[in-house]
Amino acid sequence: MSVSTAPTAKGLWRRGRAAVAVALLVVATAVFGALLAGGGEQGRYLDPDDASLRGSKALAQLLRDRGVRVDRVDSVETAESLAREGERLLLVGAPWNGDYSEAERLANISGDFVIVGDQPYLDVLAPSVDHDGQARLRSREPGCRLPAARAAGNAYLGGRTFEADGESCYAGSLVTAGTVTVLGSGEFMTNLRLAEDGNAALALNLLGSRKAVTWLVPPPVGAGELPGPGGRSIQELMPDNVPWAVLMAVVAVAVVALWQGRRLGPVVAERLPVVVRAAETVEGRGRLYRARRARTQAAEALRGGALDRLTPRLGLGAQPRADEVVAALAARTGLEAGHLGTALYGAPPADDAGLVALAGYLDEIERQVREH
């Protein structure tokens, strides 16, 4: 006979979860659209005008408070024109997305350089600095004689490591080569990390050595846009009917979810048409072992089952060692320890007769344990 279950809270939830899923889909679509529209809110890495955790507005303000002029530029032309004004320091922080010729022009600007090492043309900007490896970002001791680092003390550095002819500080994540200083990471200069340890002191010592800083940032790209052919964004190249197609796809998914999520009635529990006895299952598995001549697997199954049944009776732990099991069995049954070890942990039988003998001996062991 079939038994019909009455509607319950669990059943109502199962029937209504399709509508909940559709509501969540609509909300997720709205959130995704909002993220696309305002993707720039996550912050611009090492930007002196960005007040987010990834930006560096706090450091720029500290430099200005010390009388250092900070000029934020996003082009090589502007950096070259500012270099003509006099003594300056050029900071290349976020990865520069210009081409090789622009990197060469940056390298030819006179003055001191501070370069965050994750740059595509580091070999052009700092030809005497070689990439050496990677180090985990954490608070590190200077470990060098560089005055800027020794005065700052511990700082949050790591990332890429380098080799250079000058000073090597913070496990190689800050190196100097003439007028060029290369950093493995600029995280210590972000608003998030600036107040930790000696991060602010190190940043001010490195960037405040000149009267002015030319702070180079990548050229702006529209929020949620990627540059396309001819300088146009992907959104500008996209056909006008694409947003409508996306909206239609969302509606279609919602309709299909409602259609497939409907239940015609309560769940019906039915009896199994066939009951298979455990003995038949064991016999069938044994025949499969025999057909494939899988004596090794059969022996492992026999031994594993015997150990699972014997271990609790012997009062041993969950994963006893082989010598502990053999010793406990020998003391309990009086059987020879060598025979017990061979039966439970020895090599697999060489033929079917040996497998049958092993099964019989394991049964004898279990009988002896039960009787004693």
C-alpha positions as CSV (number, residue, x, y, z in Angstrom):
1,M,0.0,0.0,0.0
2,S,1.1,3.6,-0.6
3,V,1.1,6.1,2.3
4,S,0.3,9.8,1.6
5,T,2.0,12.3,4.0
6,A,0.0,15.3,5.1
7,P,1.3,18.8,4.4
8,T,3.9,20.0,6.9
9,A,6.0,23.0,7.4
10,K,8.9,21.2,5.6
11,G,6.6,20.4,2.7
12,L,5.4,24.0,2.5
13,W,9.0,25.2,2.4
14,R,9.8,22.7,-0.4
15,R,6.8,24.0,-2.5
16,G,7.6,27.6,-1.8
17,R,11.4,27.6,-2.3
18,A,11.1,28.1,-6.0
19,A,9.5,31.5,-5.4
20,V,12.2,32.3,-2.9
21,A,14.9,31.3,-5.4
22,V,13.3,33.6,-8.0
23,A,13.3,36.5,-5.5
24,L,16.9,35.9,-4.7
25,L,17.7,35.8,-8.4
26,V,16.1,39.2,-8.9
27,V,17.9,40.6,-6.0
28,A,21.3,39.2,-7.2
29,T,20.7,40.6,-10.6
30,A,20.0,44.1,-9.1
31,V,23.1,43.9,-6.9
32,F,25.2,42.7,-9.9
33,G,24.0,45.7,-11.9
34,A,24.8,48.0,-9.1
35,L,28.3,46.6,-8.9
36,L,28.8,47.1,-12.6
37,A,27.5,50.7,-12.3
38,G,29.7,51.5,-9.4
39,G,32.7,49.2,-9.7
40,G,35.1,52.1,-8.9
41,E,34.0,52.2,-5.3
42,Q,36.4,49.3,-4.4
43,G,39.2,51.8,-4.4
44,R,42.2,52.7,-6.6
45,Y,45.4,51.0,-5.4
46,L,48.0,53.5,-4.2
47,D,46.2,56.5,-5.5
48,P,47.0,59.7,-3.5
49,D,43.4,61.0,-4.1
50,D,41.7,57.8,-3.0
51,A,40.4,57.6,0.6
52,S,39.4,53.9,0.4
53,L,41.4,51.3,2.2
54,R,43.4,50.5,-1.0
55,G,44.2,54.2,-1.7
56,S,47.0,56.4,-0.3
57,K,45.3,59.7,0.5
58,A,46.5,59.6,4.1
59,L,50.1,59.3,3.0
60,A,49.7,62.1,0.5
61,Q,48.3,64.4,3.2
62,L,51.1,63.6,5.6
63,L,53.6,64.5,2.9
64,R,51.9,67.8,2.3
65,D,51.8,68.5,6.0
66,R,55.6,68.2,6.0
67,G,55.9,70.7,3.2
68,V,56.3,68.2,0.4
69,R,54.4,69.0,-2.8
70,V,52.5,66.0,-4.2
71,D,51.5,66.1,-7.8
72,R,49.2,63.3,-9.0
73,V,49.8,62.5,-12.7
74,D,48.5,59.9,-15.1
75,S,50.6,60.4,-18.2
76,V,54.3,60.3,-19.1
77,E,54.1,63.7,-20.7
78,T,53.0,65.4,-17.5
79,A,55.7,63.5,-15.5
80,E,58.3,64.7,-18.0
81,S,57.2,68.3,-17.8
82,L,57.2,68.4,-14.0
83,A,60.7,66.9,-14.0
84,R,62.0,70.1,-15.6
85,E,60.9,72.2,-12.6
86,G,63.7,71.0,-10.4
87,E,64.5,68.5,-7.7
88,R,61.8,65.8,-7.6
89,L,61.1,62.2,-6.8
90,L,59.1,60.0,-9.1
91,L,56.8,57.4,-7.5
92,V,55.5,54.6,-9.8
93,G,53.1,52.8,-7.5
94,A,50.2,50.9,-9.1
95,P,51.2,48.8,-12.1
96,W,51.7,51.0,-15.1
97,N,49.6,49.9,-18.1
98,G,51.5,51.9,-20.7
99,D,53.7,50.4,-23.5
100,Y,57.5,49.8,-23.7
101,S,58.3,53.2,-25.3
102,E,56.5,55.0,-22.4
103,A,58.5,52.9,-19.9
104,E,61.7,54.0,-21.6
105,R,60.7,57.7,-21.4
106,L,59.9,57.3,-17.7
107,A,63.4,55.7,-17.1
108,N,65.0,58.7,-18.8
109,I,63.5,61.2,-16.4
110,S,66.1,62.7,-14.1
111,G,65.8,62.4,-10.3
112,D,65.2,59.8,-7.7
113,F,62.8,56.9,-8.3
114,V,60.6,54.8,-5.9
115,I,59.1,51.9,-7.8
116,V,56.7,49.2,-6.5
117,G,58.2,46.1,-8.1
118,D,55.0,44.6,-9.6
119,Q,55.6,46.5,-12.9
120,P,55.4,45.1,-16.4
121,Y,58.6,46.9,-17.5
122,L,60.7,46.8,-14.3
123,D,63.7,45.7,-16.3
124,V,63.5,49.1,-18.1
125,L,62.7,51.3,-15.1
126,A,65.4,49.6,-12.9
127,P,67.8,47.7,-15.1
128,S,70.3,47.0,-12.3
129,V,67.6,45.3,-10.1
130,D,66.8,41.6,-10.6
131,H,63.8,39.7,-9.4
132,D,64.8,37.1,-6.9
133,G,61.6,35.4,-5.5
134,Q,58.6,35.9,-3.4
135,A,58.1,36.5,0.4
136,R,55.0,36.5,2.5
137,L,53.6,39.9,3.4
138,R,54.1,40.5,7.1
139,S,55.7,42.9,9.6
140,R,59.5,42.6,9.1
141,E,62.6,44.1,10.6
142,P,64.9,46.2,8.3
143,G,68.0,44.1,8.6
144,C,70.1,46.6,6.7
145,R,72.0,49.9,7.1
146,L,69.7,52.1,5.0
147,P,68.9,55.1,7.2
148,A,65.3,55.4,6.0
149,A,64.6,51.8,7.0
150,R,66.6,51.8,10.3
151,A,64.8,54.9,11.5
152,A,61.4,53.4,10.6
153,G,62.0,50.0,12.2
154,N,59.5,47.2,11.5
155,A,57.3,47.6,8.5
156,Y,54.6,45.6,6.6
157,L,56.6,44.4,3.6
158,G,57.1,41.3,1.5
159,G,55.7,40.3,-1.9
160,R,58.4,40.2,-4.6
161,T,62.1,40.1,-3.5
162,F,65.0,41.5,-5.4
163,E,68.8,41.6,-5.8
164,A,70.7,44.8,-6.3
165,D,74.2,46.3,-5.8
166,G,73.0,48.7,-3.1
167,E,71.2,48.1,0.2
168,S,68.8,45.2,0.6
169,C,66.3,45.6,3.4
170,Y,63.2,43.7,4.8
171,A,64.3,40.3,3.4
172,G,65.0,41.7,0.0
173,S,61.6,43.3,-0.5
174,L,63.2,46.8,-0.4
175,V,66.4,47.3,-2.4
176,T,68.3,50.4,-3.6
177,A,70.4,50.8,-6.7
178,G,71.8,54.3,-7.1
179,T,68.9,56.7,-7.2
180,V,66.3,53.9,-7.6
181,T,64.5,52.3,-4.7
182,V,62.4,49.2,-5.6
183,L,59.7,47.8,-3.3
184,G,58.3,44.3,-3.3
185,S,54.8,45.6,-2.3
186,G,53.2,49.0,-1.7
187,E,50.7,47.7,0.9
188,F,52.5,49.6,3.7
189,M,51.6,52.9,2.0
190,T,47.9,52.2,1.7
191,N,45.3,53.8,4.1
192,L,44.7,50.3,5.5
193,R,48.3,49.7,6.7
194,L,49.8,53.1,7.1
195,A,49.2,53.4,10.9
196,E,50.7,50.0,11.6
197,D,54.3,49.5,13.0
198,G,56.7,51.9,11.2
199,N,54.9,51.9,7.9
200,A,54.2,55.7,8.0
201,A,57.7,56.5,9.0
202,L,59.2,54.3,6.2
203,A,56.9,55.9,3.6
204,L,57.7,59.4,4.7
205,N,61.4,58.7,4.8
206,L,61.4,57.3,1.3
207,L,59.1,59.9,-0.3
208,G,59.9,62.9,1.8
209,S,63.5,63.2,0.8
210,R,62.8,65.8,-1.9
211,K,60.7,68.9,-2.1
212,A,58.2,67.5,-4.5
213,V,56.8,64.1,-5.5
214,T,55.5,63.2,-8.9
215,W,53.0,60.4,-8.1
216,L,52.3,58.4,-11.2
217,V,49.0,56.5,-11.4
218,P,47.5,54.5,-14.3
219,P,45.3,56.4,-16.8
220,P,41.6,56.3,-15.8
221,V,39.3,53.7,-17.2
222,G,35.5,54.0,-16.9
223,A,33.9,52.1,-14.1
224,G,32.9,48.6,-15.3
225,E,34.5,49.2,-18.7
226,L,37.5,47.8,-20.5
227,P,39.4,49.6,-23.3
228,G,38.4,48.4,-26.7
229,P,39.5,49.1,-30.3
230,G,40.1,52.8,-31.0
231,G,40.0,53.7,-27.3
232,R,36.3,53.0,-27.0
233,S,34.9,50.9,-24.1
234,I,33.3,47.5,-24.4
235,Q,30.0,49.1,-23.5
236,E,30.3,51.6,-26.3
237,L,31.0,48.7,-28.7
238,M,28.1,46.6,-27.4
239,P,24.8,46.7,-29.5
240,D,21.9,48.6,-28.0
241,N,19.7,45.5,-27.8
242,V,22.0,43.5,-25.6
243,P,20.5,44.9,-22.3
244,W,17.0,43.9,-23.5
245,A,18.3,40.4,-24.4
246,V,19.8,40.1,-20.9
247,L,16.5,41.2,-19.3
248,M,14.5,38.7,-21.4
249,A,16.9,35.9,-20.3
250,V,16.3,36.8,-16.7
251,V,12.5,36.7,-17.2
252,A,12.8,33.3,-19.0
253,V,14.9,31.9,-16.1
254,A,12.3,33.1,-13.6
255,V,9.4,31.5,-15.6
256,V,11.3,28.2,-15.9
257,A,12.1,28.2,-12.2
258,L,8.4,28.8,-11.3
259,W,7.3,26.1,-13.7
260,Q,9.8,23.4,-12.6
261,G,9.4,24.3,-8.9
262,R,5.7,23.6,-8.7
263,R,4.5,20.4,-6.9
264,L,1.3,18.6,-8.0
265,G,0.7,17.2,-4.5
266,P,2.2,15.8,-1.3
267,V,5.1,13.4,-1.4
268,V,4.1,9.7,-1.6
269,A,6.1,7.1,0.2
270,E,5.9,3.6,-1.5
271,R,7.2,0.2,-0.5
272,L,10.2,-1.2,-2.3
273,P,9.1,-3.7,-5.1
274,V,11.9,-6.1,-4.3
275,V,13.7,-7.0,-1.0
276,V,17.3,-8.3,-1.5
277,R,18.6,-10.3,1.5
278,A,22.0,-9.5,2.9
279,A,23.2,-13.1,2.2
280,E,22.5,-12.8,-1.5
281,T,24.4,-9.5,-1.6
282,V,27.4,-11.0,0.0
283,E,27.3,-14.1,-2.3
284,G,27.0,-11.9,-5.4
285,R,30.0,-9.8,-4.3
286,G,32.0,-13.0,-3.7
287,R,31.2,-14.3,-7.1
288,L,32.5,-11.0,-8.6
289,Y,35.7,-11.4,-6.7
290,R,36.1,-14.9,-7.9
291,A,35.3,-14.0,-11.6
292,R,38.0,-11.4,-11.5
293,R,40.4,-13.5,-9.5
294,A,40.6,-10.6,-7.0
295,R,42.0,-12.6,-4.2
296,T,43.9,-9.6,-2.8
297,Q,40.8,-7.5,-2.5
298,A,38.8,-10.4,-1.1
299,A,41.5,-11.1,1.5
300,E,41.6,-7.4,2.5
301,A,37.8,-7.4,2.9
302,L,37.9,-10.5,5.1
303,R,40.7,-9.2,7.2
304,G,39.1,-5.7,7.5
305,G,35.8,-7.1,8.6
306,A,37.4,-9.4,11.1
307,L,39.5,-6.6,12.6
308,D,36.4,-4.3,12.8
309,R,34.6,-7.0,14.8
310,L,37.6,-8.1,17.0
311,T,38.9,-4.7,18.0
312,P,36.0,-3.7,20.2
313,R,35.9,-7.1,21.9
314,L,39.6,-6.8,22.8
315,G,39.1,-3.4,24.3
316,L,41.6,-1.7,22.0
317,G,41.5,1.8,20.7
318,A,40.0,3.0,17.4
319,Q,43.3,2.5,15.4
320,P,45.5,0.0,17.3
321,R,48.9,-1.1,15.9
322,A,49.3,-4.5,14.4
323,D,51.5,-5.8,17.2
324,E,49.0,-4.7,19.8
325,V,46.2,-6.6,18.1
326,V,48.3,-9.7,17.7
327,A,49.5,-9.7,21.3
328,A,45.9,-9.2,22.6
329,L,44.6,-12.0,20.5
330,A,47.4,-14.4,21.5
331,A,46.7,-13.6,25.2
332,R,42.9,-14.0,24.7
333,T,42.8,-17.2,22.6
334,G,46.1,-18.9,23.2
335,L,46.8,-19.2,19.5
336,E,50.3,-18.7,18.2
337,A,51.2,-15.0,17.6
338,G,53.0,-15.8,14.4
339,H,50.0,-17.5,12.8
340,L,47.7,-14.7,14.0
341,G,49.9,-12.0,12.5
342,T,50.1,-13.9,9.2
343,A,46.4,-14.3,9.0
344,L,45.5,-10.7,9.8
345,Y,48.4,-8.8,8.2
346,G,50.3,-11.2,6.0
347,A,50.5,-11.5,2.2
348,P,47.4,-12.3,0.2
349,P,46.6,-15.9,-0.6
350,A,48.2,-17.4,-3.7
351,D,45.1,-19.4,-4.8
352,D,41.4,-19.9,-4.0
353,A,42.2,-22.7,-1.6
354,G,44.4,-20.4,0.4
355,L,41.6,-17.8,0.5
356,V,39.1,-20.4,1.8
357,A,41.6,-21.5,4.5
358,L,42.2,-17.8,5.5
359,A,38.4,-17.3,5.8
360,G,38.1,-20.4,8.0
361,Y,41.0,-19.4,10.2
362,L,39.6,-15.9,10.7
363,D,36.3,-17.5,11.7
364,E,38.1,-19.6,14.2
365,I,39.8,-16.6,15.7
366,E,36.5,-14.8,16.1
367,R,35.0,-17.9,17.7
368,Q,37.9,-18.2,20.2
369,V,37.5,-14.5,21.1
370,R,33.7,-14.9,21.7
371,E,34.2,-18.0,23.9
372,H,37.0,-16.5,26.0
